[in-house]
Structures are given as C-alpha cells and as structure tokens.
Amino acid sequence: MIGYLQGKVLKHTKGKILVGLGSSKDGCIGYLVSVPSRAEYQGFQPEEKIELYTHSFVREDHVGLFGFLKEFEKDLFLSLLTVNKIGPKNALSLLSVLEPQVMIHAILQRQVSKLTQATGVGKKAAERIILELRDRVQDSKDPVVESSTSSLKKHTGINEAESALIYLGYKELEAKQRISLVLRHFKGKEVPSSEELVRLVLQKTQS
C-alpha cells in the first residue's frame, strides 16, 4: 500500500496529477494520483515538487490511488469511505467542492444542502454521512476539527444570546450591536456562554 509520495509533477490535469519519483538520469517511476479539484490543487506545474498523503483503493471492480496535500484531508476521505454506499468517487467529489473545515461544519450543523453540492451525492447519501460521522467528528481531537467545532459553538452561543435579548424586548439590530460591544472585550479570548453574554449586555444597559 502506498501511503505517501514525494516527487515532482510530470503532468497535471483537473483531478489528476502524475507524480514522478526518481530522476530522468537513473529512471523515473510515475504514479497517477486522483486529487480533489479545488483551487489549491490546480496551481501545480510540471517539474514542480509535490508531496501527497495517499490512499490505495483496491476492489475487484476498481483500483485507484488518491492523494491529498494534508494528512487530515486524507483521514477525512477515509472516514467518508466508512459511510454506507459512499465510494471513493463520492468522497473525492465532496472534497472537490468543500474544504475540510467547511465539510466538518456542514456535518456538525446537519446541512444536507451543503453536502449535496457534490456530484453524485444526493439527499439520502448526505443524510447518511451526517448520521454516521457527526458523533465521530464531534469527538475528534484533531486541531482542524476542534477549530471548526469551537467556531460552531461560538456562533451558536451568539445566536442564542441574540434570541434571548429579542425575547426581552430588544430590536434585532440593537441586540446584535450590544453583543458586538461586549465581544470587543473578549478579542483573542474564549467567547462567554450565551447566558453570560446576556448578563453582560443587561449590565451595560443598566450602568
């Protein structure tokens, strides 16, 4: 099994990179690797150095080598393959239209419509991905996942605080503005809970 490649680009087309190992003098071996078609994969030119974290997929009806610029992206690809009826083409299609952080966010927020942007991924497939991966993603200790989860929690807490203030009689715009004023004091720090945000807004209003 080939898990990692470091070489030079021999040829590059959308979704495929031919990676050469060795020198032209001593003989070069080329590996054709399927890669996501996102923008960061499109800029590689012939003779440019490249390193990819790879996965060899072998089945009776399909053999392929898939590569990713980051190891975490490869891990996400492998996680997608564990979902019922999601094959390598579906998984690569998802990673071609969604960055890993965006996909994680979509899974955590159950955004079916986000996942169905990928070719070959319908509503039922998207729902299976969310159902089978959401808890695993949520419990992951990977820094990229933790960053996405933290961002989601922050966004959710702010929304809950806004809703609470509107319920207390604030206009939507006023609630957003007052929360923004409070959040300025927490720049670079952990954002307080929704309850704490509401308490601080009311405290400032009364002072």
PyRosetta script that sets phi, psi and omega in degrees:
from pyrosetta import init, pose_from_sequence

init()
pose = pose_from_sequence("MIGYLQGKVLKHTKGKILVGLGSSKDGCIGYLVSVPSRAEYQGFQPEEKIELYTHSFVREDHVGLFGFLKEFEKDLFLSLLTVNKIGPKNALSLLSVLEPQVMIHAILQRQVSKLTQATGVGKKAAERIILELRDRVQDSKDPVVESSTSSLKKHTGINEAESALIYLGYKELEAKQRISLVLRHFKGKEVPSSEELVRLVLQKTQS")
pose.set_psi(1, 136.1)
pose.set_omega(1, -179.7)
pose.set_phi(2, -98.9)
pose.set_psi(2, 116.4)
pose.set_omega(2, -176.8)
pose.set_phi(3, -106.6)
pose.set_psi(3, -12.1)
pose.set_omega(3, -177.0)
pose.set_phi(4, -159.0)
pose.set_psi(4, 139.3)
pose.set_omega(4, 177.0)
pose.set_phi(5, -131.6)
pose.set_psi(5, 136.7)
pose.set_omega(5, 172.7)
pose.set_phi(6, -134.3)
pose.set_psi(6, 119.3)
pose.set_omega(6, -177.2)
pose.set_phi(7, -166.4)
pose.set_psi(7, -146.4)
pose.set_omega(7, 179.2)
pose.set_phi(8, -127.6)
pose.set_psi(8, 153.3)
pose.set_omega(8, -179.7)
pose.set_phi(9, -76.0)
pose.set_psi(9, 122.6)
pose.set_omega(9, 176.1)
pose.set_phi(10, -93.5)
pose.set_psi(10, -38.7)
pose.set_omega(10, -179.6)
pose.set_phi(11, -154.7)
pose.set_psi(11, 145.5)
pose.set_omega(11, -178.1)
pose.set_phi(12, -139.9)
pose.set_psi(12, 120.0)
pose.set_omega(12, 171.7)
pose.set_phi(13, -124.5)
pose.set_psi(13, 168.2)
pose.set_omega(13, -177.8)
pose.set_phi(14, -59.3)
pose.set_psi(14, 119.6)
pose.set_omega(14, 177.9)
pose.set_phi(15, 84.5)
pose.set_psi(15, -2.6)
pose.set_omega(15, -179.9)
pose.set_phi(16, -139.7)
pose.set_psi(16, 135.0)
pose.set_omega(16, 173.6)
pose.set_phi(17, -130.4)
pose.set_psi(17, 127.2)
pose.set_omega(17, 174.9)
pose.set_phi(18, -92.4)
pose.set_psi(18, 111.7)
pose.set_omega(18, -175.4)
pose.set_phi(19, -101.4)
pose.set_psi(19, 125.2)
pose.set_omega(19, 179.9)
pose.set_phi(20, -98.2)
pose.set_psi(20, 131.5)
pose.set_omega(20, 176.3)
pose.set_phi(21, -114.2)
pose.set_psi(21, 132.4)
pose.set_omega(21, -177.2)
pose.set_phi(22, 100.4)
pose.set_psi(22, -177.5)
pose.set_omega(22, -178.3)
pose.set_phi(23, -111.3)
pose.set_psi(23, 157.4)
pose.set_omega(23, 178.9)
pose.set_phi(24, -65.9)
pose.set_psi(24, -25.2)
pose.set_omega(24, -179.7)
pose.set_phi(25, -72.3)
pose.set_psi(25, -46.1)
pose.set_omega(25, -176.5)
pose.set_phi(26, -93.1)
pose.set_psi(26, -7.6)
pose.set_omega(26, -177.7)
pose.set_phi(27, 109.8)
pose.set_psi(27, 134.0)
pose.set_omega(27, -175.0)
pose.set_phi(28, -121.8)
pose.set_psi(28, 136.1)
pose.set_omega(28, 175.9)
pose.set_phi(29, -105.8)
pose.set_psi(29, 133.4)
pose.set_omega(29, -179.2)
pose.set_phi(30, -110.1)
pose.set_psi(30, 133.4)
pose.set_omega(30, 177.0)
pose.set_phi(31, -113.6)
pose.set_psi(31, 124.8)
pose.set_omega(31, 178.1)
pose.set_phi(32, -88.4)
pose.set_psi(32, 115.8)
pose.set_omega(32, -174.0)
pose.set_phi(33, -115.2)
pose.set_psi(33, 130.7)
pose.set_omega(33, 173.0)
pose.set_phi(34, -83.3)
pose.set_psi(34, 130.3)
pose.set_omega(34, -177.9)
pose.set_phi(35, -130.2)
pose.set_psi(35, 160.2)
pose.set_omega(35, 174.0)
pose.set_phi(36, -60.1)
pose.set_psi(36, 154.0)
pose.set_omega(36, -178.2)
pose.set_phi(37, -101.4)
pose.set_psi(37, 24.3)
pose.set_omega(37, 175.3)
pose.set_phi(38, -69.8)
pose.set_psi(38, 166.4)
pose.set_omega(38, -172.5)
pose.set_phi(39, -56.6)
pose.set_psi(39, -40.5)
pose.set_omega(39, -175.2)
pose.set_phi(40, -67.2)
pose.set_psi(40, -12.9)
pose.set_omega(40, 177.8)
pose.set_phi(41, -95.7)
pose.set_psi(41, -7.5)
pose.set_omega(41, -171.4)
pose.set_phi(42, -89.4)
pose.set_psi(42, -14.6)
pose.set_omega(42, -172.3)
pose.set_phi(43, -87.7)
pose.set_psi(43, -1.2)
pose.set_omega(43, -176.0)
pose.set_phi(44, -73.4)
pose.set_psi(44, 133.7)
pose.set_omega(44, -178.8)
pose.set_phi(45, -111.4)
pose.set_psi(45, 155.8)
pose.set_omega(45, 176.6)
pose.set_phi(46, -53.3)
pose.set_psi(46, 139.2)
pose.set_omega(46, -179.4)
pose.set_phi(47, 80.3)
pose.set_psi(47, -6.5)
pose.set_omega(47, 178.2)
pose.set_phi(48, -75.7)
pose.set_psi(48, 142.0)
pose.set_omega(48, 178.5)
pose.set_phi(49, -72.0)
pose.set_psi(49, 146.7)
pose.set_omega(49, 179.9)
pose.set_phi(50, -150.8)
pose.set_psi(50, 146.6)
pose.set_omega(50, 172.2)
pose.set_phi(51, -131.8)
pose.set_psi(51, 136.5)
pose.set_omega(51, -176.1)
pose.set_phi(52, -134.6)
pose.set_psi(52, 138.7)
pose.set_omega(52, 170.5)
pose.set_phi(53, -88.4)
pose.set_psi(53, 120.7)
pose.set_omega(53, -168.3)
pose.set_phi(54, -117.2)
pose.set_psi(54, 159.8)
pose.set_omega(54, 175.0)
pose.set_phi(55, -135.5)
pose.set_psi(55, 127.0)
pose.set_omega(55, 177.2)
pose.set_phi(56, -91.3)
pose.set_psi(56, 118.4)
pose.set_omega(56, -179.5)
pose.set_phi(57, -104.7)
pose.set_psi(57, 120.1)
pose.set_omega(57, -177.1)
pose.set_phi(58, -129.3)
pose.set_psi(58, 119.5)
pose.set_omega(58, 174.4)
pose.set_phi(59, -138.4)
pose.set_psi(59, 168.1)
pose.set_omega(59, -179.6)
pose.set_phi(60, -59.4)
pose.set_psi(60, -35.7)
pose.set_omega(60, -175.8)
pose.set_phi(61, -104.0)
pose.set_psi(61, 2.0)
pose.set_omega(61, -177.2)
pose.set_phi(62, -158.3)
pose.set_psi(62, 130.9)
pose.set_omega(62, 173.9)
pose.set_phi(63, -129.4)
pose.set_psi(63, 128.8)
pose.set_omega(63, -178.7)
pose.set_phi(64, -157.4)
pose.set_psi(64, 158.2)
pose.set_omega(64, 177.5)
pose.set_phi(65, -119.3)
pose.set_psi(65, 123.4)
pose.set_omega(65, -176.4)
pose.set_phi(66, -116.8)
pose.set_psi(66, 136.1)
pose.set_omega(66, -175.0)
pose.set_phi(67, -129.6)
pose.set_psi(67, 151.9)
pose.set_omega(67, -176.3)
pose.set_phi(68, -142.4)
pose.set_psi(68, 146.2)
pose.set_omega(68, -177.2)
pose.set_phi(69, -71.6)
pose.set_psi(69, -27.1)
pose.set_omega(69, -178.9)
pose.set_phi(70, -123.3)
pose.set_psi(70, 142.8)
pose.set_omega(70, -178.1)
pose.set_phi(71, -63.5)
pose.set_psi(71, -35.8)
pose.set_omega(71, 179.7)
pose.set_phi(72, -61.3)
pose.set_psi(72, -37.8)
pose.set_omega(72, -179.9)
pose.set_phi(73, -65.2)
pose.set_psi(73, -37.5)
pose.set_omega(73, 175.6)
pose.set_phi(74, -63.2)
pose.set_psi(74, -42.3)
pose.set_omega(74, 179.3)
pose.set_phi(75, -62.2)
pose.set_psi(75, -38.6)
pose.set_omega(75, 178.4)
pose.set_phi(76, -66.7)
pose.set_psi(76, -39.9)
pose.set_omega(76, 175.8)
pose.set_phi(77, -58.0)
pose.set_psi(77, -45.6)
pose.set_omega(77, -179.6)
pose.set_phi(78, -66.4)
pose.set_psi(78, -35.6)
pose.set_omega(78, 177.1)
pose.set_phi(79, -64.0)
pose.set_psi(79, -40.4)
pose.set_omega(79, 178.8)
pose.set_phi(80, -62.8)
pose.set_psi(80, -34.6)
pose.set_omega(80, -179.8)
pose.set_phi(81, -67.9)
pose.set_psi(81, -18.5)
pose.set_omega(81, 178.8)
pose.set_phi(82, -80.0)
pose.set_psi(82, -13.2)
pose.set_omega(82, -179.5)
pose.set_phi(83, -76.4)
pose.set_psi(83, 135.7)
pose.set_omega(83, -178.5)
pose.set_phi(84, -55.4)
pose.set_psi(84, 127.9)
pose.set_omega(84, 176.8)
pose.set_phi(85, 68.9)
pose.set_psi(85, 16.3)
pose.set_omega(85, 173.0)
pose.set_phi(86, -105.0)
pose.set_psi(86, 114.5)
pose.set_omega(86, -179.9)
pose.set_phi(87, -100.9)
pose.set_psi(87, -178.3)
pose.set_omega(87, -177.7)
pose.set_phi(88, -62.0)
pose.set_psi(88, -33.9)
pose.set_omega(88, 179.3)
pose.set_phi(89, -67.0)
pose.set_psi(89, -41.4)
pose.set_omega(89, 177.4)
pose.set_phi(90, -63.7)
pose.set_psi(90, -46.0)
pose.set_omega(90, -177.8)
pose.set_phi(91, -63.3)
pose.set_psi(91, -42.0)
pose.set_omega(91, 179.6)
pose.set_phi(92, -69.0)
pose.set_psi(92, -35.0)
pose.set_omega(92, 177.3)
pose.set_phi(93, -62.3)
pose.set_psi(93, -41.2)
pose.set_omega(93, 177.7)
pose.set_phi(94, -62.8)
pose.set_psi(94, -43.9)
pose.set_omega(94, -178.9)
pose.set_phi(95, -76.3)
pose.set_psi(95, -8.6)
pose.set_omega(95, 176.3)
pose.set_phi(96, -84.6)
pose.set_psi(96, -26.7)
pose.set_omega(96, -178.0)
pose.set_phi(97, -108.2)
pose.set_psi(97, -18.1)
pose.set_omega(97, -178.7)
pose.set_phi(98, -127.1)
pose.set_psi(98, 129.7)
pose.set_omega(98, 172.4)
pose.set_phi(99, -67.3)
pose.set_psi(99, 152.9)
pose.set_omega(99, -177.1)
pose.set_phi(100, -51.5)
pose.set_psi(100, -45.0)
pose.set_omega(100, -179.3)
pose.set_phi(101, -62.4)
pose.set_psi(101, -38.7)
pose.set_omega(101, -179.7)
pose.set_phi(102, -67.3)
pose.set_psi(102, -40.2)
pose.set_omega(102, 179.7)
pose.set_phi(103, -66.5)
pose.set_psi(103, -42.1)
pose.set_omega(103, 177.9)
pose.set_phi(104, -60.1)
pose.set_psi(104, -45.2)
pose.set_omega(104, 179.3)
pose.set_phi(105, -60.3)
pose.set_psi(105, -41.5)
pose.set_omega(105, 179.8)
pose.set_phi(106, -64.6)
pose.set_psi(106, -39.6)
pose.set_omega(106, 178.8)
pose.set_phi(107, -66.7)
pose.set_psi(107, -44.9)
pose.set_omega(107, -178.7)
pose.set_phi(108, -64.8)
pose.set_psi(108, -35.7)
pose.set_omega(108, -178.5)
pose.set_phi(109, -93.7)
pose.set_psi(109, 4.4)
pose.set_omega(109, 179.3)
pose.set_phi(110, 57.9)
pose.set_psi(110, 43.4)
pose.set_omega(110, -178.7)
pose.set_phi(111, -88.8)
pose.set_psi(111, 83.1)
pose.set_omega(111, -178.7)
pose.set_phi(112, -57.5)
pose.set_psi(112, -43.5)
pose.set_omega(112, -176.8)
pose.set_phi(113, -62.3)
pose.set_psi(113, -27.9)
pose.set_omega(113, 178.3)
pose.set_phi(114, -69.1)
pose.set_psi(114, -44.4)
pose.set_omega(114, -177.4)
pose.set_phi(115, -70.9)
pose.set_psi(115, -30.8)
pose.set_omega(115, -178.3)
pose.set_phi(116, -76.4)
pose.set_psi(116, 0.8)
pose.set_omega(116, 172.9)
pose.set_phi(117, -67.4)
pose.set_psi(117, -22.4)
pose.set_omega(117, -178.9)
pose.set_phi(118, -77.9)
pose.set_psi(118, 137.6)
pose.set_omega(118, 178.1)
pose.set_phi(119, -61.6)
pose.set_psi(119, 130.8)
pose.set_omega(119, 177.2)
pose.set_phi(120, 87.2)
pose.set_psi(120, 0.6)
pose.set_omega(120, 179.5)
pose.set_phi(121, -112.7)
pose.set_psi(121, 104.7)
pose.set_omega(121, 180.0)
pose.set_phi(122, -90.1)
pose.set_psi(122, -175.0)
pose.set_omega(122, -176.7)
pose.set_phi(123, -61.5)
pose.set_psi(123, -44.7)
pose.set_omega(123, -178.7)
pose.set_phi(124, -64.2)
pose.set_psi(124, -40.1)
pose.set_omega(124, 178.9)
pose.set_phi(125, -64.9)
pose.set_psi(125, -42.8)
pose.set_omega(125, 178.9)
pose.set_phi(126, -61.8)
pose.set_psi(126, -40.7)
pose.set_omega(126, 179.4)
pose.set_phi(127, -66.0)
pose.set_psi(127, -36.5)
pose.set_omega(127, 177.6)
pose.set_phi(128, -66.1)
pose.set_psi(128, -41.3)
pose.set_omega(128, 179.3)
pose.set_phi(129, -59.2)
pose.set_psi(129, -46.7)
pose.set_omega(129, -179.9)
pose.set_phi(130, -63.9)
pose.set_psi(130, -45.9)
pose.set_omega(130, -178.4)
pose.set_phi(131, -61.8)
pose.set_psi(131, -42.8)
pose.set_omega(131, -173.0)
pose.set_phi(132, -88.4)
pose.set_psi(132, -21.3)
pose.set_omega(132, -175.3)
pose.set_phi(133, -111.4)
pose.set_psi(133, -15.8)
pose.set_omega(133, -172.5)
pose.set_phi(134, -58.1)
pose.set_psi(134, -49.0)
pose.set_omega(134, -178.8)
pose.set_phi(135, -66.0)
pose.set_psi(135, -38.2)
pose.set_omega(135, -179.9)
pose.set_phi(136, -65.4)
pose.set_psi(136, -43.0)
pose.set_omega(136, 178.5)
pose.set_phi(137, -64.9)
pose.set_psi(137, -42.4)
pose.set_omega(137, -177.5)
pose.set_phi(138, -63.4)
pose.set_psi(138, -34.6)
pose.set_omega(138, -177.6)
pose.set_phi(139, -88.8)
pose.set_psi(139, -2.9)
pose.set_omega(139, -177.0)
pose.set_phi(140, -67.2)
pose.set_psi(140, 144.6)
pose.set_omega(140, 177.5)
pose.set_phi(141, -101.5)
pose.set_psi(141, 6.8)
pose.set_omega(141, 178.9)
pose.set_phi(142, -64.4)
pose.set_psi(142, 135.4)
pose.set_omega(142, -178.4)
pose.set_phi(143, -55.3)
pose.set_psi(143, -36.9)
pose.set_omega(143, -179.9)
pose.set_phi(144, -66.5)
pose.set_psi(144, -41.6)
pose.set_omega(144, 179.1)
pose.set_phi(145, -67.9)
pose.set_psi(145, -43.4)
pose.set_omega(145, -179.6)
pose.set_phi(146, -61.7)
pose.set_psi(146, -37.7)
pose.set_omega(146, 177.9)
pose.set_phi(147, -64.1)
pose.set_psi(147, -44.0)
pose.set_omega(147, 179.6)
pose.set_phi(148, -66.3)
pose.set_psi(148, -41.0)
pose.set_omega(148, 179.7)
pose.set_phi(149, -65.3)
pose.set_psi(149, -42.2)
pose.set_omega(149, 178.3)
pose.set_phi(150, -61.3)
pose.set_psi(150, -42.6)
pose.set_omega(150, 179.2)
pose.set_phi(151, -62.6)
pose.set_psi(151, -40.8)
pose.set_omega(151, 179.9)
pose.set_phi(152, -65.1)
pose.set_psi(152, -44.4)
pose.set_omega(152, 179.8)
pose.set_phi(153, -62.1)
pose.set_psi(153, -41.4)
pose.set_omega(153, 178.8)
pose.set_phi(154, -61.1)
pose.set_psi(154, -47.9)
pose.set_omega(154, -179.0)
pose.set_phi(155, -61.4)
pose.set_psi(155, -42.4)
pose.set_omega(155, -179.2)
pose.set_phi(156, -64.8)
pose.set_psi(156, -42.7)
pose.set_omega(156, 179.8)
pose.set_phi(157, -62.0)
pose.set_psi(157, -40.8)
pose.set_omega(157, 178.9)
pose.set_phi(158, -65.6)
pose.set_psi(158, -43.3)
pose.set_omega(158, 178.5)
pose.set_phi(159, -61.1)
pose.set_psi(159, -42.0)
pose.set_omega(159, 180.0)
pose.set_phi(160, -65.1)
pose.set_psi(160, -39.6)
pose.set_omega(160, 178.3)
pose.set_phi(161, -64.1)
pose.set_psi(161, -42.1)
pose.set_omega(161, 178.3)
pose.set_phi(162, -60.7)
pose.set_psi(162, -44.4)
pose.set_omega(162, -179.8)
pose.set_phi(163, -62.2)
pose.set_psi(163, -39.8)
pose.set_omega(163, -179.7)
pose.set_phi(164, -65.5)
pose.set_psi(164, -41.3)
pose.set_omega(164, -179.8)
pose.set_phi(165, -67.4)
pose.set_psi(165, -38.5)
pose.set_omega(165, 177.5)
pose.set_phi(166, -63.8)
pose.set_psi(166, -39.0)
pose.set_omega(166, 177.4)
pose.set_phi(167, -63.2)
pose.set_psi(167, -32.0)
pose.set_omega(167, -179.7)
pose.set_phi(168, -81.6)
pose.set_psi(168, -1.4)
pose.set_omega(168, 174.2)
pose.set_phi(169, 114.7)
pose.set_psi(169, -2.4)
pose.set_omega(169, 178.5)
pose.set_phi(170, -76.6)
pose.set_psi(170, 147.4)
pose.set_omega(170, 170.8)
pose.set_phi(171, -73.2)
pose.set_psi(171, 153.7)
pose.set_omega(171, -176.5)
pose.set_phi(172, -56.3)
pose.set_psi(172, -47.7)
pose.set_omega(172, -179.0)
pose.set_phi(173, -62.8)
pose.set_psi(173, -41.8)
pose.set_omega(173, -179.6)
pose.set_phi(174, -63.8)
pose.set_psi(174, -41.3)
pose.set_omega(174, 179.1)
pose.set_phi(175, -61.3)
pose.set_psi(175, -44.3)
pose.set_omega(175, 179.2)
pose.set_phi(176, -62.2)
pose.set_psi(176, -43.9)
pose.set_omega(176, -178.1)
pose.set_phi(177, -64.8)
pose.set_psi(177, -43.4)
pose.set_omega(177, -178.5)
pose.set_phi(178, -67.6)
pose.set_psi(178, -37.4)
pose.set_omega(178, 176.2)
pose.set_phi(179, -66.1)
pose.set_psi(179, -40.0)
pose.set_omega(179, 178.6)
pose.set_phi(180, -60.3)
pose.set_psi(180, -40.5)
pose.set_omega(180, 178.7)
pose.set_phi(181, -62.6)
pose.set_psi(181, -41.3)
pose.set_omega(181, 179.1)
pose.set_phi(182, -67.1)
pose.set_psi(182, -41.2)
pose.set_omega(182, -176.6)
pose.set_phi(183, -66.4)
pose.set_psi(183, -21.6)
pose.set_omega(183, 177.8)
pose.set_phi(184, -59.2)
pose.set_psi(184, -30.4)
pose.set_omega(184, -179.3)
pose.set_phi(185, -78.7)
pose.set_psi(185, -7.0)
pose.set_omega(185, -178.0)
pose.set_phi(186, -114.7)
pose.set_psi(186, 18.3)
pose.set_omega(186, -179.4)
pose.set_phi(187, -61.3)
pose.set_psi(187, 124.6)
pose.set_omega(187, -179.2)
pose.set_phi(188, 83.2)
pose.set_psi(188, -0.5)
pose.set_omega(188, 179.7)
pose.set_phi(189, -117.2)
pose.set_psi(189, 171.7)
pose.set_omega(189, 178.5)
pose.set_phi(190, -68.4)
pose.set_psi(190, 132.3)
pose.set_omega(190, -180.0)
pose.set_phi(191, -71.2)
pose.set_psi(191, 134.0)
pose.set_omega(191, -179.1)
pose.set_phi(192, -67.4)
pose.set_psi(192, 166.9)
pose.set_omega(192, 179.4)
pose.set_phi(193, -67.5)
pose.set_psi(193, 167.4)
pose.set_omega(193, 179.6)
pose.set_phi(194, -60.2)
pose.set_psi(194, -39.7)
pose.set_omega(194, 179.5)
pose.set_phi(195, -63.1)
pose.set_psi(195, -42.0)
pose.set_omega(195, 179.7)
pose.set_phi(196, -67.4)
pose.set_psi(196, -37.9)
pose.set_omega(196, 177.6)
pose.set_phi(197, -61.2)
pose.set_psi(197, -45.9)
pose.set_omega(197, 179.3)
pose.set_phi(198, -61.8)
pose.set_psi(198, -43.9)
pose.set_omega(198, -179.5)
pose.set_phi(199, -60.8)
pose.set_psi(199, -42.4)
pose.set_omega(199, -178.9)
pose.set_phi(200, -68.4)
pose.set_psi(200, -37.2)
pose.set_omega(200, 177.8)
pose.set_phi(201, -64.4)
pose.set_psi(201, -45.5)
pose.set_omega(201, -179.6)
pose.set_phi(202, -65.5)
pose.set_psi(202, -36.5)
pose.set_omega(202, 179.0)
pose.set_phi(203, -63.1)
pose.set_psi(203, -43.8)
pose.set_omega(203, 179.2)
pose.set_phi(204, -68.0)
pose.set_psi(204, -34.9)
pose.set_omega(204, 179.9)
pose.set_phi(205, -64.3)
pose.set_psi(205, -37.7)
pose.set_omega(205, -176.8)
pose.set_phi(206, -80.0)
pose.set_psi(206, -21.1)
pose.set_omega(206, -176.3)
pose.set_phi(207, -83.1)
pose.dump_pdb("model.pdb")
